[in-house]
Amino acid sequence: MNCAEPGIEARIARLFDDVAFARVSGASAMCGRAQLDGRPLVFFATDPRRARGAIGVADGNALSIAIKQARELRIPMVWLLDCAGAKVDEGLPALAGFRRFFREALLANQEGIAILAVLGRGCYGGGSLLAMLANHRLYTAHTRLSTSGPGIIEAVEGKAVFDSADQNVVCALLGASARLEMDLLGAAVDEASARSTIGRWLIDRQVSRDWQSNHAALATRLNVDTNIVDCRRQLLALLPPVYLPDQRGNIAFSLPAPASGKAVFCGFLTGGEFGASDAWQLVDLLREVAQSHPRSPIILLLDASGHAARVRDERIILAEYLVHLCLCVSDLSARGHKTTLWIPGGASGAVYVAFAAPVERVSVLSSARVEILGSTAVDRILGRPVAGARAVHELVDIGIADAILDARLESYQAL
């Protein structure tokens, strides 16, 4: 194994007893089994000394191993997350890996496997999604959590709105104190008390609120979104005959007769940024579908430039809204709805994971454009482009999608 430096191993040894590492070739992240005060657990830890803890294909394999062990043994997990997100320079394979292990994490959540996230200095991108999926979170005084890193927010909003070099500004938006004002499942911790706090969590392991009960609370944080883009024409091009397009906010949808058993179509087709209000609105519609069209197939649709890297979305913890969507779709699938994602246009990063991880199947049209991150984020992180798929069939080869489809043909088959 390409071992992590002693620092991360030493921290794991300080926190846990009887540590047994699971060695994964090429990974800097660590995983394995341990005990704390006689109670068993499975751990996963990113190493911030290497690529700022970013998760690549090998690191994702380590997390998958940890999740599978926890599910097989029915014991809790502790994630030590100090993570810059996905390894952008690995390109689409890293994004496909995120889809795979996040789906496994959603299954663990469904099965009642308790997960504690202990957050380090940075928890960005996909790391923020992992953090918000956990049942409980421990923040240090230095933690910064957001779906977009500070530099990307500045690039989108402008330095006059958000100066990423001003640590007071960054802390006020992304810091632990700001997050704990909203995160009802979070708590503050310092290094000296981390072990004892984890030990108490292992004893209590209180069950968090489910996504249904959290839905109303998330609504209270939202700002009114006046930037509505009519995308009914885009939806109409994907629908079989008889279906009529409709729209609520920026969510396009088409519903069959309630007792028909035919597929429901709904999703985001504006081609623009997908934000917290969009995620909440889609979940709100899906909750109604679960009541009005029980067990009907659900075809999600996605054409987005990426997630909203804006102050107003990060202020209310965008990652929590994206995970809310994941939990909703995952639950509907478990309740008998066949869930599929169609990507007729753009998809990238955290939005791709939020739509793709919980569904049973992902299909792409020949027009699909999938990237590990939007161009603004990639330019800010690497300063150069990242190779994508040269042809749509490569998206299937890589694992981004499961099939290529002709929209109308697939519509008829789904019905």
N, C-alpha and C positions, 0 to 999 in steps of 0.2 A: 504493500500500500504506500501511496505517497502521503506519509504521515503528517499530521498536523504538528506544528511546533509544540514544544513542551508546555507553553503557556496554557493552551486550552486543555491539555490532558491534566495539568496540575489543578486547574480550576474544577474540572470534573471530579478529581480525587478529593478536593476539599469539600465539595458539596455532597458527595455520595460515598457509600461503603461498598465493598465487594464488587468493584467495577470490573466488568468484562467487556472489552471493546470488540465490536464486529468490524473487521477490516474490510474496506471496500476499495478496490483498485482505482487509483486516480483521484480519490476524493480527499479534500482537505477537511470537510465536515466529518465529525465523529458521531458514531452511534454505538449502542450496546445496551447491556442490562446492568442493573445495579440494585442496591438496597439503601434504604435510609431508615435508621432506627428499626431495622428488621422488616420493613415493608418493601416489597419488590416494585420495581419500575423499569421502564424502558426510556432511554434518553436519546436525544439528538442535539448536537451542538455545532453551530457554524463557527468558523475561525476568522475573526475580523482581521487577523494579520495577513491573510491571503485573499487578495482581490476584494478586500473589505467585507469578507464573509459571503460574497455572492455565490449563488447556487447554480452550478452547472449540471451537466448530465450525470457525472459520477456522484456528485453530492446528492442529487435527486434520488439516485439509486440507493444511497445510504439511508435517506429518509424513508424510502419505500420499505426497506428491510426493517427499519425500526417500527413502522406502522404495522406491518404484517406480524411482527413478533408480538406487539401489544394486543392485536386482535386475536391471535392464536392463544395467547396465554391469559387474556382477559385481565390485564393489569394496566395501570395508568401510565401515561407518558409525560415526560418533562422535556420541553424544547427550550434550549438556550439559544436565543436568536439575537445575533449581532450581524445584520445582513443588509447588503446593498441591493438585494433583489436577485434577478437572474444574471448569469454571466453573459452579458450582451455580446461579447466577442465570439461566443459559441453559436450565436444565431438561432435559427429555428429549432434545431435539436434541443436546445435548452428550454425553449417554450413548450415543445411537445412533452418534454420531461416534466415540466410544471403541471401540465394537464394531467398526466398519469398519476403523479404522487398526490396532487391535490384531490383527485377523485378518491384515492385510497383513504386520504384523511377525512373526506366527507363520509365515507362508508364507516370509518371508525367512530365518527361522531354519531351517526345513526344507531350504531350498535351500543352506544353508551360508554365507550372508552373515554375516560376522563383525561383531559389534556391541559397541562399548565404551561404557559409561555413565560419564560423569564427573559426580559428584554434587556439588551445591552445598550450601547451608545446610539446605534443607528438601526432602524428597522424600516426599510424602504421597499417599495415595489411589491414583489411577490412575498417578501418577508412580512410586510404589513398584513397581507391576506392571511398568512399562516397565524400571525399573532391574533387577529380578530376571530379566527376560527376556534381558537382555544377556549376552554370553559372558563378560564381565569387567567389574568395577566398580572405580572409583577413588573413595575416600572422603577428604574433607578432615577436619581435626580438628573442624570445626564442623558436619559433616553430621548430620542427624537423619532417619531413615528409618522409616516405619511406614505401614500401611494406614489407620489412624485417626490424626488429629492429636492432640496432647497434650490439648487442651481437650475433645475428644470422649471420650477415654479417661476423663478425670476425671468427665465428665457421666454416664458409664455406671457406673464403679466407685465413685465418691464420692471426695471430697477426702482422706479419711482413708487411702484405699488408694493414690491417685495424685494428687499435688498438681502440677498443670501449671504453677504459678507458681514452683516450686522447680526451678531449672535443674539442680541436682545429681541430682534424682530423674529428670528428663526425660533427661538425658545417660546416666544409668546404665541406662535401659531402651532408649532409641532412638538413642543416640549412636554414633559411628563405632567406638569401641573395643569396645562391646558387640556391634555387628554383625560386626566382623571376627573375633570369637571363634568365630562360626559360619559366616560367609560364606567358604567355601574358594576362591571365585573373585573375592574382593575384595582390595584393597590400599590402603594409605594413601598420600596424595600431598599436596603443598602447591603453592601457586600457582607458586612459583619453579621447581619441577621438573615441572609438569604437561606442558609441551610435550615435554620429552625422554622422559617416561614414555609419552606417547601415541605418540611416534616409535618407541620400542622395541616397543610393542604392535603397531604396524603391521608391523614386521619379523617378529615371532614369531607373533602371532595364533594362539595355542595353542587347540586345539579343546577346549571344555569337556566335562565328563562329560555323557552324555545322561541323559534323565529316568529311564530304566530303572536305570542304575547309581546314580542319586541316591536312589532310592526307599528303600533300606535305611538310608541315612544319615539321611534325614528321619525315619524311624521312631524313631531313638534319642533324638530331642529331645522326643517327645510325652509328655504327661502322660496318665494314664488318665482317660477321660471317663466319669463315672458318671451324667451327666444324660441318660439315654436316654429318648426319647419314642416310644412305639409308634405308628407311622403306617401300619401295614399296611392299615387300613380305608381311609385316603385313597388308597393305591395301588390297592386292589381296585376302587374306583370308576372308575379309569382303564383297567383291563385288559379285554381282550376275553375271551370265554368260554374255559374250559379253563385259562387262566393262574391260578397261585396266588401270592399275595403272600408275601414273606419279608423278613427284615430282619437287618442286621448293623451293630451300633452304631446310629447314626442314619441309616444308608443303607438305604432300601427298595429291593427288587429283585424281579424275577420272570424266571425263565429258561425258555425253551422246551427241548424235546429238543435235544441237541447237534447232531444231523445234520439238523434240520428246516429250517434256513435262515431260521427265523422271527425276529422282532425280540426283542431283549433290552430289558427295561425296568429302569432303575435311576436313583436320584437321591435328593434331599433333600426331604422333604415335611413336616417337623415344623412349619413356619411360624415357627420361631425363628431364632436366630443360627447362621450357618454358620461353623465355626471350622477351625483347622488340622487337628485330628484327623478332622473330617468330610471334608475334602479328601483327606487321605491314605487314609482308609478307602475312599472312592469310587474313587480310583486303584487301590488294591489289588484291589478287585473287578473293575475294568475290565481289569487285567492278566490275571486269571484268565479273564475272558470272551474275551480275545484268543486264549487257548490252547484253551478248551473250545468256543467258538462262532466259529471263524474266518470272517470276512467277513459274519457276521450283522449286520443293521441294529441300531443302538443308539439307543434313545430315552431321552435324559436327561430327568429331571423336576426341577422346581425350584419350591419354595414356601418362601421364607425371608424373614425380616424384614430381613436384611442380613448383613454380615460381623460376626464377633465382635470388638467393640471392647474387648477385655479385656487386662489385663496379661499373663496367661499365654500368650495367643495372640501378642501382639506381642513377647514376650520371645524366642520362637523364630522370629521373622520370618514372620508370617502371609502376607505377599505371596509368599514363596517357595513356600508350599504351594498358593496359588491359581494361580500360574504353573505349578507341577508338574501340576495338573489340566489346565490349558490345553494343555501340551505333550503329555500323554498322549492327550487326545481328538484333538488335531490329528494325532498320529502314527497313531492308529487309523483316522482318516479317510483318511489317505494310503495305508494298507495295505489299503484296500478295504471298510472298514465304512462303510455309509451312516449318517451321524450327524445326529440331529435333537434339538432341545430343545423340550420342552413346558413352558409356564408356566401351571399351573392356579391359582396363588395369587400370593404376593408375590415380588418380585425388586427389587433395587436395587444401585446402585453397583458395587463391585469384584466382588461375587458374581455379579451379572448378567453382567459382562464375562467372568469366568472360565468361565461356562457357555455364553454365547452366542457369544463370539468364535471358538472353534475349530470349531463345528458348521457343517454345510452349510445348515441351515434352522432358523429359530426360529418356533414356532407358539404362539399364546396362546389360552386358553379365555376365554369371556366373563367369567369370574370373576377374570381376571388383574388384579393391581395392581402396576404397575411405577413406581418412583420413581427420581429421580437419586440420592438418598441416603435413608436412613432418617430419620424425623422428628426424632430426637434430634440427629443430625448436622446437619441443615438448620437447626434452631433454634439450635444452637451457632454455626454459621457465619454465618447471615444474620439470625437473630432474627425470621424471618417465614416463612410457608409459601411453597413454590414451586408454581406451577401444574403439574398433571400432565395426563394425557389425560382428556378429558371422557367419552369413549366408547372401547371397546376397539378400534374400527376406526382410531382416531387413532394407536394404537401401530404399526399397519402403515404409515400415511401418514408417520409420523416416521422410520421405519426401525428401530424397536425390535424389531419382529417382521416376518416375511414372510407370515404367514397367520393367520387366525382358524380355530379348529377346534372341532368337537364331538369330545370325546375318543374315544368308542367308534367313531365313523365313521372317524376318522383311524387308529385302531388297526387296523381291518380293512384299510384301504388300505395301511398300512405292511407288512402281512404278505403 
